[in-house]
Amino acid sequence: MSENNAMAISLGVFGSLATYLFIAYGGSLSLWAAFIAWACFFHSGGGVHAAKLTFCSSVFGCVLGWLTMLAMTGMSFAAHLGMPLWGALCVAVSAPIAVLAARVPLLSAVPITMSALACVSAFVLLKGVDMKDAVGLPNMLALSIDQNALLNISLSMLIGLGFGLATERFAGLMIKAEVA
């Protein structure tokens, strides 16, 4: 079996399993964030190094995104400057931090960091926050996966990374089984 066919079968099996589990048992977890981390793992080449890189960069990106959204929506500067300007200033700080942190080898995957940051932002926006006025802010400090973007997206992305590892392993086993 070709590597491509094995990966296609494996991704179909684990993609459908992940979808089922997230919908049936995942409650508020974000399947889309899991798939993004899964894709980041494969885009980084797969294997142990890609897993470490995806883990560290995605968790860092979630923390950076959470702090950015917390600053954007939880500080009074938005009321004084207006949300568009305040939001732009917050991103003007957080995006360079993602790039500067890339000096650390396990944070060197800036696209993964920015993908995680974007997932946290999307989670907050999907909760119905009106970014013009920061109305409807979920409780970002709650210890609730339903409300806390950091908890939700970090956990979802880490589960997605686990599915990426399982997909890779299963595809490898199918290739080896055919060779034997």
C-alpha positions in Angstrom: 0.0 0.0 0.0 1.3 3.4 -0.9 2.0 5.9 1.9 -0.6 8.2 0.4 -3.3 5.5 0.5 -2.4 4.4 4.0 -2.6 8.0 5.2 -5.9 8.6 3.4 -7.4 5.5 5.1 -6.0 6.4 8.5 -7.1 10.0 8.3 -10.6 8.8 7.3 -10.8 6.4 10.2 -9.4 8.8 12.8 -11.1 11.9 11.4 -14.5 10.2 11.6 -13.7 8.9 15.1 -12.6 12.3 16.3 -15.8 13.9 14.8 -18.0 11.3 16.5 -16.3 11.6 19.9 -16.3 15.4 19.9 -19.9 15.6 18.9 -21.1 12.7 21.2 -18.9 13.3 24.2 -16.8 16.4 23.7 -19.5 18.7 24.8 -18.1 22.2 24.4 -14.7 21.2 23.0 -13.8 22.7 19.6 -13.5 20.1 16.9 -12.2 22.7 14.5 -9.3 23.6 16.8 -8.4 19.9 17.1 -8.3 19.6 13.3 -6.1 22.7 13.0 -3.6 21.3 15.5 -3.8 17.9 13.7 -3.0 19.7 10.4 -0.1 21.7 12.0 1.4 18.4 13.2 1.5 17.0 9.7 2.5 20.3 8.1 5.5 20.3 10.5 6.6 16.9 9.1 5.0 14.5 11.6 7.0 12.4 14.1 8.3 13.2 17.5 9.9 16.5 16.7 6.7 17.8 15.0 4.7 16.6 18.0 6.9 18.6 20.4 6.9 21.6 18.2 3.1 21.5 17.7 2.5 20.9 21.5 4.7 23.8 22.6 3.8 26.3 19.9 0.1 25.6 20.1 0.0 26.0 23.9 2.1 29.1 23.7 -0.2 30.5 21.0 -3.2 29.7 23.1 -1.8 31.6 26.1 -0.7 34.5 23.9 -4.2 34.6 22.2 -5.9 34.4 25.6 -3.9 37.3 27.0 -4.5 39.3 23.8 -8.3 38.7 24.0 -8.3 39.4 27.7 -6.5 42.7 27.1 -8.7 43.6 24.2 -12.0 42.9 25.9 -11.2 43.2 29.6 -9.4 46.5 29.9 -10.9 50.0 30.0 -8.6 51.2 27.2 -11.1 50.0 24.7 -13.7 52.4 26.0 -11.3 55.3 25.7 -9.6 54.5 22.4 -12.4 52.6 20.8 -12.3 48.9 20.2 -10.9 49.0 16.6 -7.9 51.0 17.6 -7.4 49.2 21.0 -7.7 45.8 19.3 -5.2 46.8 16.7 -2.8 47.9 19.3 -3.2 44.6 21.2 -2.4 42.6 18.1 0.5 45.0 17.4 2.0 43.7 20.6 1.1 40.0 20.5 2.0 39.2 16.9 5.7 40.4 17.3 5.9 38.4 20.5 5.0 35.2 18.6 7.9 36.0 16.1 10.4 36.9 18.8 9.6 33.8 20.8 10.6 31.7 17.8 14.2 32.1 19.0 13.3 29.3 21.4 13.5 26.1 19.3 10.3 24.6 20.6 8.4 27.8 19.8 10.0 28.3 16.4 6.8 27.3 14.5 5.3 30.8 14.2 2.4 29.5 11.9 1.4 27.1 14.7 1.6 29.8 17.3 -0.5 32.1 15.2 -3.0 29.4 14.3 -3.6 28.7 18.0 -3.9 32.5 18.7 -6.4 32.7 15.9 -8.4 29.7 17.4 -8.6 31.5 20.7 -9.8 34.6 19.0 -12.3 32.6 17.0 -13.6 30.9 20.2 -14.2 34.3 21.8 -15.9 35.7 18.7 -18.0 32.6 18.2 -19.3 33.2 21.8 -21.0 36.3 20.4 -18.7 39.1 21.5 -19.4 42.3 19.8 -15.8 43.5 19.3 -16.9 47.1 18.7 -18.1 47.3 22.3 -16.7 44.1 23.9 -20.3 43.1 24.7 -21.0 39.5 25.5 -17.5 38.6 26.7 -17.4 35.0 27.9 -15.9 34.7 31.3 -12.3 34.1 30.3 -11.2 33.6 33.9 -13.8 30.9 34.6 -12.6 27.3 35.2 -15.2 26.3 32.7 -14.4 24.7 29.3 -17.6 26.3 28.0 -16.3 29.9 28.8 -12.6 29.9 29.1 -11.0 30.1 25.7 -7.6 29.1 27.0 -8.9 25.9 28.5 -11.1 25.0 25.6 -8.7 25.6 22.8 -5.6 24.3 24.5 -7.4 21.0 25.4 -9.0 20.7 21.9 -5.7 21.3 20.2 -3.9 18.8 22.4 -6.5 16.2 21.6 -6.1 17.0 17.9 -2.4 16.5 18.2 -3.0 13.1 19.8 -5.2 12.2 16.9 -2.5 13.3 14.5 0.0 11.0 16.2 -2.5 8.1 16.1 -3.2 8.8 12.4 0.5 8.7 11.6 1.1 5.5 13.7 -1.9 3.7 12.1 -0.8 4.6 8.6 2.7 3.3 9.4 1.3 0.1 10.7 -0.7 -0.4 7.5 2.4 0.1 5.4 4.5 -2.3 7.5 1.7 -4.9 7.4 1.7 -5.0 3.7 5.4 -5.2 3.4 5.5 -8.2 5.8 
